[in-house]
């Protein structure tokens, strides 16, 4: 198991409920061990098992929810 932490910029959140919506969806993605999304910072930090999902999967899921996402270095 290769667990790493990844941070993503998330644009389009309007309230705290948006962040909770993203966290709830990400928690269902295989390999996600934890996720913290904040509207104030416009970021989502995800602890991810790379053998089950990858950062591109996280971005795709966030964008399917109607937000814009990109990986931060």
CHARMM internal coordinates of N, CA and C (Angstrom, degrees):
IC EDIT
DIST 1 N 1 CA 1.4546
DIST 1 CA 1 C 1.5200
ANGL 1 N 1 CA 1 C 108.64
DIST 1 C 2 N 1.3228
ANGL 1 CA 1 C 2 N 116.31
DIHE 1 N 1 CA 1 C 2 N 128.65
DIST 2 N 2 CA 1.4544
ANGL 1 C 2 N 2 CA 122.51
DIHE 1 CA 1 C 2 N 2 CA -179.24
DIST 2 CA 2 C 1.5230
ANGL 2 N 2 CA 2 C 108.79
DIHE 1 C 2 N 2 CA 2 C -117.85
DIST 2 C 3 N 1.3330
ANGL 2 CA 2 C 3 N 116.63
DIHE 2 N 2 CA 2 C 3 N 92.07
DIST 3 N 3 CA 1.4546
ANGL 2 C 3 N 3 CA 121.03
DIHE 2 CA 2 C 3 N 3 CA -178.46
DIST 3 CA 3 C 1.5194
ANGL 3 N 3 CA 3 C 109.82
DIHE 2 C 3 N 3 CA 3 C -95.27
DIST 3 C 4 N 1.3200
ANGL 3 CA 3 C 4 N 115.58
DIHE 3 N 3 CA 3 C 4 N 127.63
DIST 4 N 4 CA 1.4520
ANGL 3 C 4 N 4 CA 121.24
DIHE 3 CA 3 C 4 N 4 CA 178.72
DIST 4 CA 4 C 1.5260
ANGL 4 N 4 CA 4 C 109.45
DIHE 3 C 4 N 4 CA 4 C -133.80
DIST 4 C 5 N 1.3155
ANGL 4 CA 4 C 5 N 116.07
DIHE 4 N 4 CA 4 C 5 N 161.17
DIST 5 N 5 CA 1.4611
ANGL 4 C 5 N 5 CA 121.37
DIHE 4 CA 4 C 5 N 5 CA 179.50
DIST 5 CA 5 C 1.5182
ANGL 5 N 5 CA 5 C 109.29
DIHE 4 C 5 N 5 CA 5 C -104.70
DIST 5 C 6 N 1.3159
ANGL 5 CA 5 C 6 N 115.98
DIHE 5 N 5 CA 5 C 6 N 131.70
DIST 6 N 6 CA 1.4610
ANGL 5 C 6 N 6 CA 122.64
DIHE 5 CA 5 C 6 N 6 CA -178.59
DIST 6 CA 6 C 1.5244
ANGL 6 N 6 CA 6 C 109.03
DIHE 5 C 6 N 6 CA 6 C -127.40
DIST 6 C 7 N 1.3242
ANGL 6 CA 6 C 7 N 115.89
DIHE 6 N 6 CA 6 C 7 N 142.51
DIST 7 N 7 CA 1.4553
ANGL 6 C 7 N 7 CA 120.98
DIHE 6 CA 6 C 7 N 7 CA 178.56
DIST 7 CA 7 C 1.5192
ANGL 7 N 7 CA 7 C 109.02
DIHE 6 C 7 N 7 CA 7 C -118.12
DIST 7 C 8 N 1.3272
ANGL 7 CA 7 C 8 N 115.04
DIHE 7 N 7 CA 7 C 8 N 137.27
DIST 8 N 8 CA 1.4544
ANGL 7 C 8 N 8 CA 122.07
DIHE 7 CA 7 C 8 N 8 CA -176.87
DIST 8 CA 8 C 1.5247
ANGL 8 N 8 CA 8 C 109.88
DIHE 7 C 8 N 8 CA 8 C -126.50
DIST 8 C 9 N 1.3224
ANGL 8 CA 8 C 9 N 116.29
DIHE 8 N 8 CA 8 C 9 N 140.58
DIST 9 N 9 CA 1.4612
ANGL 8 C 9 N 9 CA 120.70
DIHE 8 CA 8 C 9 N 9 CA 170.91
DIST 9 CA 9 C 1.5306
ANGL 9 N 9 CA 9 C 105.73
DIHE 8 C 9 N 9 CA 9 C -81.68
DIST 9 C 10 N 1.3207
ANGL 9 CA 9 C 10 N 115.61
DIHE 9 N 9 CA 9 C 10 N 134.00
DIST 10 N 10 CA 1.4610
ANGL 9 C 10 N 10 CA 120.22
DIHE 9 CA 9 C 10 N 10 CA 178.93
DIST 10 CA 10 C 1.5248
ANGL 10 N 10 CA 10 C 107.81
DIHE 9 C 10 N 10 CA 10 C -125.34
DIST 10 C 11 N 1.3174
ANGL 10 CA 10 C 11 N 116.34
DIHE 10 N 10 CA 10 C 11 N 122.92
DIST 11 N 11 CA 1.4601
ANGL 10 C 11 N 11 CA 121.76
DIHE 10 CA 10 C 11 N 11 CA -179.91
DIST 11 CA 11 C 1.5234
ANGL 11 N 11 CA 11 C 109.46
DIHE 10 C 11 N 11 CA 11 C -113.79
DIST 11 C 12 N 1.3271
ANGL 11 CA 11 C 12 N 115.58
DIHE 11 N 11 CA 11 C 12 N 147.56
DIST 12 N 12 CA 1.4546
ANGL 11 C 12 N 12 CA 120.88
DIHE 11 CA 11 C 12 N 12 CA 176.28
DIST 12 CA 12 C 1.5150
ANGL 12 N 12 CA 12 C 114.32
DIHE 11 C 12 N 12 CA 12 C 104.50
DIST 12 C 13 N 1.3299
ANGL 12 CA 12 C 13 N 117.72
DIHE 12 N 12 CA 12 C 13 N 0.75
DIST 13 N 13 CA 1.4679
ANGL 12 C 13 N 13 CA 119.89
DIHE 12 CA 12 C 13 N 13 CA 176.72
DIST 13 CA 13 C 1.5320
ANGL 13 N 13 CA 13 C 108.28
DIHE 12 C 13 N 13 CA 13 C -76.24
DIST 13 C 14 N 1.3353
ANGL 13 CA 13 C 14 N 115.89
DIHE 13 N 13 CA 13 C 14 N 138.91
DIST 14 N 14 CA 1.4594
ANGL 13 C 14 N 14 CA 120.37
DIHE 13 CA 13 C 14 N 14 CA -178.32
DIST 14 CA 14 C 1.5213
ANGL 14 N 14 CA 14 C 112.73
DIHE 13 C 14 N 14 CA 14 C -111.60
DIST 14 C 15 N 1.3424
ANGL 14 CA 14 C 15 N 117.01
DIHE 14 N 14 CA 14 C 15 N -17.63
DIST 15 N 15 CA 1.4631
ANGL 14 C 15 N 15 CA 119.60
DIHE 14 CA 14 C 15 N 15 CA -176.61
DIST 15 CA 15 C 1.5289
ANGL 15 N 15 CA 15 C 109.52
DIHE 14 C 15 N 15 CA 15 C -159.84
DIST 15 C 16 N 1.3121
ANGL 15 CA 15 C 16 N 115.55
DIHE 15 N 15 CA 15 C 16 N 175.82
DIST 16 N 16 CA 1.4542
ANGL 15 C 16 N 16 CA 120.70
DIHE 15 CA 15 C 16 N 16 CA 179.03
DIST 16 CA 16 C 1.5179
ANGL 16 N 16 CA 16 C 112.95
DIHE 15 C 16 N 16 CA 16 C -62.46
DIST 16 C 17 N 1.3280
ANGL 16 CA 16 C 17 N 116.26
DIHE 16 N 16 CA 16 C 17 N -29.03
DIST 17 N 17 CA 1.4670
ANGL 16 C 17 N 17 CA 119.36
DIHE 16 CA 16 C 17 N 17 CA 178.75
DIST 17 CA 17 C 1.5257
ANGL 17 N 17 CA 17 C 111.38
DIHE 16 C 17 N 17 CA 17 C -65.72
DIST 17 C 18 N 1.3282
ANGL 17 CA 17 C 18 N 116.97
DIHE 17 N 17 CA 17 C 18 N -31.19
DIST 18 N 18 CA 1.4662
ANGL 17 C 18 N 18 CA 120.38
DIHE 17 CA 17 C 18 N 18 CA 176.20
DIST 18 CA 18 C 1.5257
ANGL 18 N 18 CA 18 C 109.74
DIHE 17 C 18 N 18 CA 18 C -61.30
DIST 18 C 19 N 1.3273
ANGL 18 CA 18 C 19 N 116.29
DIHE 18 N 18 CA 18 C 19 N -44.82
DIST 19 N 19 CA 1.4630
ANGL 18 C 19 N 19 CA 120.78
DIHE 18 CA 18 C 19 N 19 CA 179.80
DIST 19 CA 19 C 1.5250
ANGL 19 N 19 CA 19 C 110.72
DIHE 18 C 19 N 19 CA 19 C -63.01
DIST 19 C 20 N 1.3238
ANGL 19 CA 19 C 20 N 117.09
DIHE 19 N 19 CA 19 C 20 N -41.97
DIST 20 N 20 CA 1.4677
ANGL 19 C 20 N 20 CA 120.80
DIHE 19 CA 19 C 20 N 20 CA 178.26
DIST 20 CA 20 C 1.5288
ANGL 20 N 20 CA 20 C 110.81
DIHE 19 C 20 N 20 CA 20 C -64.49
DIST 20 C 21 N 1.3175
ANGL 20 CA 20 C 21 N 116.88
DIHE 20 N 20 CA 20 C 21 N -37.97
DIST 21 N 21 CA 1.4712
ANGL 20 C 21 N 21 CA 121.85
DIHE 20 CA 20 C 21 N 21 CA 178.40
DIST 21 CA 21 C 1.5316
ANGL 21 N 21 CA 21 C 109.86
DIHE 20 C 21 N 21 CA 21 C -61.13
DIST 21 C 22 N 1.3257
ANGL 21 CA 21 C 22 N 116.70
DIHE 21 N 21 CA 21 C 22 N -43.97
DIST 22 N 22 CA 1.4614
ANGL 21 C 22 N 22 CA 121.15
DIHE 21 CA 21 C 22 N 22 CA 179.13
DIST 22 CA 22 C 1.5223
ANGL 22 N 22 CA 22 C 109.99
DIHE 21 C 22 N 22 CA 22 C -64.77
DIST 22 C 23 N 1.3456
ANGL 22 CA 22 C 23 N 116.85
DIHE 22 N 22 CA 22 C 23 N -47.11
DIST 23 N 23 CA 1.4673
ANGL 22 C 23 N 23 CA 120.03
DIHE 22 CA 22 C 23 N 23 CA 179.97
DIST 23 CA 23 C 1.5256
ANGL 23 N 23 CA 23 C 111.48
DIHE 22 C 23 N 23 CA 23 C -59.48
DIST 23 C 24 N 1.3278
ANGL 23 CA 23 C 24 N 116.96
DIHE 23 N 23 CA 23 C 24 N -43.74
DIST 24 N 24 CA 1.4732
ANGL 23 C 24 N 24 CA 120.27
DIHE 23 CA 23 C 24 N 24 CA 179.88
DIST 24 CA 24 C 1.5211
ANGL 24 N 24 CA 24 C 111.24
DIHE 23 C 24 N 24 CA 24 C -60.01
DIST 24 C 25 N 1.3258
ANGL 24 CA 24 C 25 N 116.58
DIHE 24 N 24 CA 24 C 25 N -42.72
DIST 25 N 25 CA 1.4737
ANGL 24 C 25 N 25 CA 120.20
DIHE 24 CA 24 C 25 N 25 CA -179.45
DIST 25 CA 25 C 1.5241
ANGL 25 N 25 CA 25 C 110.72
DIHE 24 C 25 N 25 CA 25 C -68.53
DIST 25 C 26 N 1.3326
ANGL 25 CA 25 C 26 N 117.27
DIHE 25 N 25 CA 25 C 26 N -43.07
DIST 26 N 26 CA 1.4624
ANGL 25 C 26 N 26 CA 120.35
DIHE 25 CA 25 C 26 N 26 CA -178.56
DIST 26 CA 26 C 1.5244
ANGL 26 N 26 CA 26 C 111.75
DIHE 25 C 26 N 26 CA 26 C -64.80
DIST 26 C 27 N 1.3195
ANGL 26 CA 26 C 27 N 117.43
DIHE 26 N 26 CA 26 C 27 N -33.86
DIST 27 N 27 CA 1.4664
ANGL 26 C 27 N 27 CA 120.21
DIHE 26 CA 26 C 27 N 27 CA -179.94
DIST 27 CA 27 C 1.5267
ANGL 27 N 27 CA 27 C 112.00
DIHE 26 C 27 N 27 CA 27 C -62.64
DIST 27 C 28 N 1.3285
ANGL 27 CA 27 C 28 N 117.06
DIHE 27 N 27 CA 27 C 28 N -21.80
DIST 28 N 28 CA 1.4653
ANGL 27 C 28 N 28 CA 121.21
DIHE 27 CA 27 C 28 N 28 CA 178.25
DIST 28 CA 28 C 1.5285
ANGL 28 N 28 CA 28 C 113.04
DIHE 27 C 28 N 28 CA 28 C -87.67
DIST 28 C 29 N 1.3350
ANGL 28 CA 28 C 29 N 117.12
DIHE 28 N 28 CA 28 C 29 N -8.79
DIST 29 N 29 CA 1.4571
ANGL 28 C 29 N 29 CA 120.85
DIHE 28 CA 28 C 29 N 29 CA 178.79
DIST 29 CA 29 C 1.5223
ANGL 29 N 29 CA 29 C 109.25
DIHE 28 C 29 N 29 CA 29 C -75.60
DIST 29 C 30 N 1.3376
ANGL 29 CA 29 C 30 N 118.15
DIHE 29 N 29 CA 29 C 30 N 128.79
DIST 30 N 30 CA 1.4653
ANGL 29 C 30 N 30 CA 120.04
DIHE 29 CA 29 C 30 N 30 CA 179.88
DIST 30 CA 30 C 1.5253
ANGL 30 N 30 CA 30 C 111.31
DIHE 29 C 30 N 30 CA 30 C -55.27
DIST 30 C 31 N 1.3210
ANGL 30 CA 30 C 31 N 116.12
DIHE 30 N 30 CA 30 C 31 N 134.64
DIST 31 N 31 CA 1.4545
ANGL 30 C 31 N 31 CA 121.09
DIHE 30 CA 30 C 31 N 31 CA 176.48
DIST 31 CA 31 C 1.5147
ANGL 31 N 31 CA 31 C 115.02
DIHE 30 C 31 N 31 CA 31 C 92.96
DIST 31 C 32 N 1.3320
ANGL 31 CA 31 C 32 N 117.99
DIHE 31 N 31 CA 31 C 32 N -9.13
DIST 32 N 32 CA 1.4636
ANGL 31 C 32 N 32 CA 120.20
DIHE 31 CA 31 C 32 N 32 CA 178.57
DIST 32 CA 32 C 1.5301
ANGL 32 N 32 CA 32 C 108.38
DIHE 31 C 32 N 32 CA 32 C -82.49
DIST 32 C 33 N 1.3395
ANGL 32 CA 32 C 33 N 115.05
DIHE 32 N 32 CA 32 C 33 N 119.31
DIST 33 N 33 CA 1.4668
ANGL 32 C 33 N 33 CA 120.32
DIHE 32 CA 32 C 33 N 33 CA 179.37
DIST 33 CA 33 C 1.5186
ANGL 33 N 33 CA 33 C 111.58
DIHE 32 C 33 N 33 CA 33 C -92.39
DIST 33 C 34 N 1.3326
ANGL 33 CA 33 C 34 N 117.13
DIHE 33 N 33 CA 33 C 34 N -34.95
DIST 34 N 34 CA 1.4585
ANGL 33 C 34 N 34 CA 121.03
DIHE 33 CA 33 C 34 N 34 CA 175.92
DIST 34 CA 34 C 1.5151
ANGL 34 N 34 CA 34 C 108.83
DIHE 33 C 34 N 34 CA 34 C -158.78
DIST 34 C 35 N 1.3216
ANGL 34 CA 34 C 35 N 115.11
DIHE 34 N 34 CA 34 C 35 N 157.60
DIST 35 N 35 CA 1.4560
ANGL 34 C 35 N 35 CA 120.74
DIHE 34 CA 34 C 35 N 35 CA 179.48
DIST 35 CA 35 C 1.5202
ANGL 35 N 35 CA 35 C 109.24
DIHE 34 C 35 N 35 CA 35 C -150.84
DIST 35 C 36 N 1.3213
ANGL 35 CA 35 C 36 N 116.10
DIHE 35 N 35 CA 35 C 36 N 138.61
DIST 36 N 36 CA 1.4539
ANGL 35 C 36 N 36 CA 122.01
DIHE 35 CA 35 C 36 N 36 CA 176.59
DIST 36 CA 36 C 1.5170
ANGL 36 N 36 CA 36 C 107.40
DIHE 35 C 36 N 36 CA 36 C -134.25
DIST 36 C 37 N 1.3188
ANGL 36 CA 36 C 37 N 116.04
DIHE 36 N 36 CA 36 C 37 N 117.67
DIST 37 N 37 CA 1.4527
ANGL 36 C 37 N 37 CA 121.65
DIHE 36 CA 36 C 37 N 37 CA 179.73
DIST 37 CA 37 C 1.5179
ANGL 37 N 37 CA 37 C 108.30
DIHE 36 C 37 N 37 CA 37 C -118.82
DIST 37 C 38 N 1.3358
ANGL 37 CA 37 C 38 N 116.28
DIHE 37 N 37 CA 37 C 38 N 133.90
DIST 38 N 38 CA 1.4642
ANGL 37 C 38 N 38 CA 119.87
DIHE 37 CA 37 C 38 N 38 CA 178.38
DIST 38 CA 38 C 1.5232
ANGL 38 N 38 CA 38 C 110.08
DIHE 37 C 38 N 38 CA 38 C -128.63
DIST 38 C 39 N 1.3236
ANGL 38 CA 38 C 39 N 115.68
DIHE 38 N 38 CA 38 C 39 N 132.67
DIST 39 N 39 CA 1.4507
ANGL 38 C 39 N 39 CA 120.87
DIHE 38 CA 38 C 39 N 39 CA 177.04
DIST 39 CA 39 C 1.5180
ANGL 39 N 39 CA 39 C 109.95
DIHE 38 C 39 N 39 CA 39 C -67.84
DIST 39 C 40 N 1.3279
ANGL 39 CA 39 C 40 N 116.47
DIHE 39 N 39 CA 39 C 40 N -42.20
DIST 40 N 40 CA 1.4606
ANGL 39 C 40 N 40 CA 121.56
DIHE 39 CA 39 C 40 N 40 CA -176.29
DIST 40 CA 40 C 1.5314
ANGL 40 N 40 CA 40 C 111.60
DIHE 39 C 40 N 40 CA 40 C -56.48
DIST 40 C 41 N 1.3208
ANGL 40 CA 40 C 41 N 117.03
DIHE 40 N 40 CA 40 C 41 N -44.77
DIST 41 N 41 CA 1.4584
ANGL 40 C 41 N 41 CA 120.87
DIHE 40 CA 40 C 41 N 41 CA 179.51
DIST 41 CA 41 C 1.5279
ANGL 41 N 41 CA 41 C 112.45
DIHE 40 C 41 N 41 CA 41 C -88.19
DIST 41 C 42 N 1.3227
ANGL 41 CA 41 C 42 N 117.19
DIHE 41 N 41 CA 41 C 42 N -16.00
DIST 42 N 42 CA 1.4570
ANGL 41 C 42 N 42 CA 120.86
DIHE 41 CA 41 C 42 N 42 CA -178.34
DIST 42 CA 42 C 1.5118
ANGL 42 N 42 CA 42 C 112.02
DIHE 41 C 42 N 42 CA 42 C 65.16
DIST 42 C 43 N 1.3368
ANGL 42 CA 42 C 43 N 114.95
DIHE 42 N 42 CA 42 C 43 N 37.01
DIST 43 N 43 CA 1.4630
ANGL 42 C 43 N 43 CA 119.70
DIHE 42 CA 42 C 43 N 43 CA -176.03
DIST 43 CA 43 C 1.5195
ANGL 43 N 43 CA 43 C 111.81
DIHE 42 C 43 N 43 CA 43 C -136.86
DIST 43 C 44 N 1.3167
ANGL 43 CA 43 C 44 N 113.00
DIHE 43 N 43 CA 43 C 44 N 156.44
DIST 44 N 44 CA 1.4514
ANGL 43 C 44 N 44 CA 121.21
DIHE 43 CA 43 C 44 N 44 CA 172.97
DIST 44 CA 44 C 1.5282
ANGL 44 N 44 CA 44 C 107.16
DIHE 43 C 44 N 44 CA 44 C -130.58
DIST 44 C 45 N 1.3247
ANGL 44 CA 44 C 45 N 115.69
DIHE 44 N 44 CA 44 C 45 N 128.32
DIST 45 N 45 CA 1.4566
ANGL 44 C 45 N 45 CA 121.31
DIHE 44 CA 44 C 45 N 45 CA 177.52
DIST 45 CA 45 C 1.5234
ANGL 45 N 45 CA 45 C 107.28
DIHE 44 C 45 N 45 CA 45 C -110.83
DIST 45 C 46 N 1.3329
ANGL 45 CA 45 C 46 N 115.61
DIHE 45 N 45 CA 45 C 46 N 125.92
DIST 46 N 46 CA 1.4623
ANGL 45 C 46 N 46 CA 121.08
DIHE 45 CA 45 C 46 N 46 CA -172.31
DIST 46 CA 46 C 1.5210
ANGL 46 N 46 CA 46 C 109.77
DIHE 45 C 46 N 46 CA 46 C -127.11
DIST 46 C 47 N 1.3181
ANGL 46 CA 46 C 47 N 115.80
DIHE 46 N 46 CA 46 C 47 N 127.48
DIST 47 N 47 CA 1.4653
ANGL 46 C 47 N 47 CA 121.81
DIHE 46 CA 46 C 47 N 47 CA 172.09
DIST 47 CA 47 C 1.5193
ANGL 47 N 47 CA 47 C 106.08
DIHE 46 C 47 N 47 CA 47 C -92.12
DIST 47 C 48 N 1.3391
ANGL 47 CA 47 C 48 N 116.23
DIHE 47 N 47 CA 47 C 48 N 118.29
DIST 48 N 48 CA 1.4591
ANGL 47 C 48 N 48 CA 121.20
DIHE 47 CA 47 C 48 N 48 CA -165.42
DIST 48 CA 48 C 1.5221
ANGL 48 N 48 CA 48 C 111.71
DIHE 47 C 48 N 48 CA 48 C -130.52
DIST 48 C 49 N 1.3226
ANGL 48 CA 48 C 49 N 115.59
DIHE 48 N 48 CA 48 C 49 N 133.75
DIST 49 N 49 CA 1.4617
ANGL 48 C 49 N 49 CA 122.48
DIHE 48 CA 48 C 49 N 49 CA 173.00
DIST 49 CA 49 C 1.5281
ANGL 49 N 49 CA 49 C 106.90
DIHE 48 C 49 N 49 CA 49 C -86.66
DIST 49 C 50 N 1.3214
ANGL 49 CA 49 C 50 N 116.15
DIHE 49 N 49 CA 49 C 50 N 107.26
DIST 50 N 50 CA 1.4611
ANGL 49 C 50 N 50 CA 121.11
DIHE 49 CA 49 C 50 N 50 CA -174.28
DIST 50 CA 50 C 1.5199
ANGL 50 N 50 CA 50 C 114.13
DIHE 49 C 50 N 50 CA 50 C -66.98
DIST 50 C 51 N 1.3269
ANGL 50 CA 50 C 51 N 118.01
DIHE 50 N 50 CA 50 C 51 N -12.63
DIST 51 N 51 CA 1.4576
ANGL 50 C 51 N 51 CA 119.50
DIHE 50 CA 50 C 51 N 51 CA 176.99
DIST 51 CA 51 C 1.5278
ANGL 51 N 51 CA 51 C 111.40
DIHE 50 C 51 N 51 CA 51 C -78.67
DIST 51 C 52 N 1.3498
ANGL 51 CA 51 C 52 N 116.96
DIHE 51 N 51 CA 51 C 52 N -11.17
DIST 52 N 52 CA 1.4671
ANGL 51 C 52 N 52 CA 120.47
DIHE 51 CA 51 C 52 N 52 CA -178.27
DIST 52 CA 52 C 1.5196
ANGL 52 N 52 CA 52 C 113.15
DIHE 51 C 52 N 52 CA 52 C -115.49
DIST 52 C 53 N 1.3191
ANGL 52 CA 52 C 53 N 117.88
DIHE 52 N 52 CA 52 C 53 N -33.81
DIST 53 N 53 CA 1.4683
ANGL 52 C 53 N 53 CA 122.80
DIHE 52 CA 52 C 53 N 53 CA 178.73
DIST 53 CA 53 C 1.5198
ANGL 53 N 53 CA 53 C 108.17
DIHE 52 C 53 N 53 CA 53 C -149.77
DIST 53 C 54 N 1.3245
ANGL 53 CA 53 C 54 N 115.65
DIHE 53 N 53 CA 53 C 54 N 164.60
DIST 54 N 54 CA 1.4607
ANGL 53 C 54 N 54 CA 119.22
DIHE 53 CA 53 C 54 N 54 CA 179.55
DIST 54 CA 54 C 1.5265
ANGL 54 N 54 CA 54 C 109.58
DIHE 53 C 54 N 54 CA 54 C -131.03
DIST 54 C 55 N 1.3361
ANGL 54 CA 54 C 55 N 117.58
DIHE 54 N 54 CA 54 C 55 N 171.17
DIST 55 N 55 CA 1.4643
ANGL 54 C 55 N 55 CA 119.94
DIHE 54 CA 54 C 55 N 55 CA -178.46
DIST 55 CA 55 C 1.5348
ANGL 55 N 55 CA 55 C 114.08
DIHE 54 C 55 N 55 CA 55 C -56.01
DIST 55 C 56 N 1.3128
ANGL 55 CA 55 C 56 N 117.47
DIHE 55 N 55 CA 55 C 56 N -33.91
DIST 56 N 56 CA 1.4705
ANGL 55 C 56 N 56 CA 120.01
DIHE 55 CA 55 C 56 N 56 CA 177.95
DIST 56 CA 56 C 1.5219
ANGL 56 N 56 CA 56 C 111.22
DIHE 55 C 56 N 56 CA 56 C -62.85
DIST 56 C 57 N 1.3450
ANGL 56 CA 56 C 57 N 117.45
DIHE 56 N 56 CA 56 C 57 N -34.80
DIST 57 N 57 CA 1.4682
ANGL 56 C 57 N 57 CA 121.06
DIHE 56 CA 56 C 57 N 57 CA 176.97
DIST 57 CA 57 C 1.5240
ANGL 57 N 57 CA 57 C 110.63
DIHE 56 C 57 N 57 CA 57 C -64.29
DIST 57 C 58 N 1.3370
ANGL 57 CA 57 C 58 N 116.29
DIHE 57 N 57 CA 57 C 58 N -38.99
DIST 58 N 58 CA 1.4633
ANGL 57 C 58 N 58 CA 121.11
DIHE 57 CA 57 C 58 N 58 CA 179.02
DIST 58 CA 58 C 1.5288
ANGL 58 N 58 CA 58 C 109.62
DIHE 57 C 58 N 58 CA 58 C -64.27
DIST 58 C 59 N 1.3189
ANGL 58 CA 58 C 59 N 116.80
DIHE 58 N 58 CA 58 C 59 N -47.19
DIST 59 N 59 CA 1.4660
ANGL 58 C 59 N 59 CA 120.97
DIHE 58 CA 58 C 59 N 59 CA 179.84
DIST 59 CA 59 C 1.5255
ANGL 59 N 59 CA 59 C 110.63
DIHE 58 C 59 N 59 CA 59 C -60.72
DIST 59 C 60 N 1.3181
ANGL 59 CA 59 C 60 N 117.06
DIHE 59 N 59 CA 59 C 60 N -44.52
DIST 60 N 60 CA 1.4657
ANGL 59 C 60 N 60 CA 121.20
DIHE 59 CA 59 C 60 N 60 CA 179.66
DIST 60 CA 60 C 1.5178
ANGL 60 N 60 CA 60 C 110.76
DIHE 59 C 60 N 60 CA 60 C -59.33
DIST 60 C 61 N 1.3246
ANGL 60 CA 60 C 61 N 117.25
DIHE 60 N 60 CA 60 C 61 N -44.91
DIST 61 N 61 CA 1.4618
ANGL 60 C 61 N 61 CA 120.51
DIHE 60 CA 60 C 61 N 61 CA -179.00
DIST 61 CA 61 C 1.5271
ANGL 61 N 61 CA 61 C 111.42
DIHE 60 C 61 N 61 CA 61 C -64.27
DIST 61 C 62 N 1.3225
ANGL 61 CA 61 C 62 N 117.08
DIHE 61 N 61 CA 61 C 62 N -45.15
DIST 62 N 62 CA 1.4674
ANGL 61 C 62 N 62 CA 120.40
DIHE 61 CA 61 C 62 N 62 CA 179.45
DIST 62 CA 62 C 1.5318
ANGL 62 N 62 CA 62 C 109.76
DIHE 61 C 62 N 62 CA 62 C -60.86
DIST 62 C 63 N 1.3220
ANGL 62 CA 62 C 63 N 116.89
DIHE 62 N 62 CA 62 C 63 N -41.75
DIST 63 N 63 CA 1.4626
ANGL 62 C 63 N 63 CA 120.01
DIHE 62 CA 62 C 63 N 63 CA -179.86
DIST 63 CA 63 C 1.5209
ANGL 63 N 63 CA 63 C 112.08
DIHE 62 C 63 N 63 CA 63 C -69.51
DIST 63 C 64 N 1.3323
ANGL 63 CA 63 C 64 N 117.71
DIHE 63 N 63 CA 63 C 64 N -31.93
DIST 64 N 64 CA 1.4668
ANGL 63 C 64 N 64 CA 120.51
DIHE 63 CA 63 C 64 N 64 CA 175.81
DIST 64 CA 64 C 1.5289
ANGL 64 N 64 CA 64 C 111.31
DIHE 63 C 64 N 64 CA 64 C -65.16
DIST 64 C 65 N 1.3235
ANGL 64 CA 64 C 65 N 116.21
DIHE 64 N 64 CA 64 C 65 N -24.38
DIST 65 N 65 CA 1.4661
ANGL 64 C 65 N 65 CA 121.26
DIHE 64 CA 64 C 65 N 65 CA 177.84
DIST 65 CA 65 C 1.5335
ANGL 65 N 65 CA 65 C 111.97
DIHE 64 C 65 N 65 CA 65 C -80.74
DIST 65 C 66 N 1.3322
ANGL 65 CA 65 C 66 N 116.75
DIHE 65 N 65 CA 65 C 66 N -7.97
DIST 66 N 66 CA 1.4613
ANGL 65 C 66 N 66 CA 120.53
DIHE 65 CA 65 C 66 N 66 CA 176.58
DIST 66 CA 66 C 1.5242
ANGL 66 N 66 CA 66 C 114.93
DIHE 65 C 66 N 66 CA 66 C 103.49
DIST 66 C 67 N 1.3136
ANGL 66 CA 66 C 67 N 117.31
DIHE 66 N 66 CA 66 C 67 N 11.89
DIST 67 N 67 CA 1.4697
ANGL 66 C 67 N 67 CA 121.55
DIHE 66 CA 66 C 67 N 67 CA 178.66
DIST 67 CA 67 C 1.5276
ANGL 67 N 67 CA 67 C 109.11
DIHE 66 C 67 N 67 CA 67 C -110.76
DIST 67 C 68 N 1.3207
ANGL 67 CA 67 C 68 N 116.42
DIHE 67 N 67 CA 67 C 68 N 165.12
DIST 68 N 68 CA 1.4575
ANGL 67 C 68 N 68 CA 121.05
DIHE 67 CA 67 C 68 N 68 CA 174.79
DIST 68 CA 68 C 1.5208
ANGL 68 N 68 CA 68 C 107.48
DIHE 67 C 68 N 68 CA 68 C -100.76
DIST 68 C 69 N 1.3174
ANGL 68 CA 68 C 69 N 116.78
DIHE 68 N 68 CA 68 C 69 N 137.40
DIST 69 N 69 CA 1.4625
ANGL 68 C 69 N 69 CA 120.84
DIHE 68 CA 68 C 69 N 69 CA -177.44
DIST 69 CA 69 C 1.5203
ANGL 69 N 69 CA 69 C 110.57
DIHE 68 C 69 N 69 CA 69 C -138.68
DIST 69 C 70 N 1.3260
ANGL 69 CA 69 C 70 N 114.41
DIHE 69 N 69 CA 69 C 70 N 147.73
DIST 70 N 70 CA 1.4733
ANGL 69 C 70 N 70 CA 120.70
DIHE 69 CA 69 C 70 N 70 CA 174.01
DIST 70 CA 70 C 1.5234
ANGL 70 N 70 CA 70 C 108.17
DIHE 69 C 70 N 70 CA 70 C -151.21
DIST 70 C 71 N 1.3193
ANGL 70 CA 70 C 71 N 115.33
DIHE 70 N 70 CA 70 C 71 N 150.58
DIST 71 N 71 CA 1.4672
ANGL 70 C 71 N 71 CA 120.83
DIHE 70 CA 70 C 71 N 71 CA 179.58
DIST 71 CA 71 C 1.5181
ANGL 71 N 71 CA 71 C 109.29
DIHE 70 C 71 N 71 CA 71 C -74.95
DIST 71 C 72 N 1.3240
ANGL 71 CA 71 C 72 N 115.49
DIHE 71 N 71 CA 71 C 72 N 139.82
DIST 72 N 72 CA 1.4616
ANGL 71 C 72 N 72 CA 121.28
DIHE 71 CA 71 C 72 N 72 CA 173.64
DIST 72 CA 72 C 1.5220
ANGL 72 N 72 CA 72 C 108.58
DIHE 71 C 72 N 72 CA 72 C -101.93
DIST 72 C 73 N 1.3237
ANGL 72 CA 72 C 73 N 117.05
DIHE 72 N 72 CA 72 C 73 N 148.03
DIST 73 N 73 CA 1.4795
ANGL 72 C 73 N 73 CA 119.68
DIHE 72 CA 72 C 73 N 73 CA -179.53
DIST 73 CA 73 C 1.5106
ANGL 73 N 73 CA 73 C 111.79
DIHE 72 C 73 N 73 CA 73 C -67.03
END
COOR INIT
IC SEED 1 N 1 CA 1 C
IC BUILD
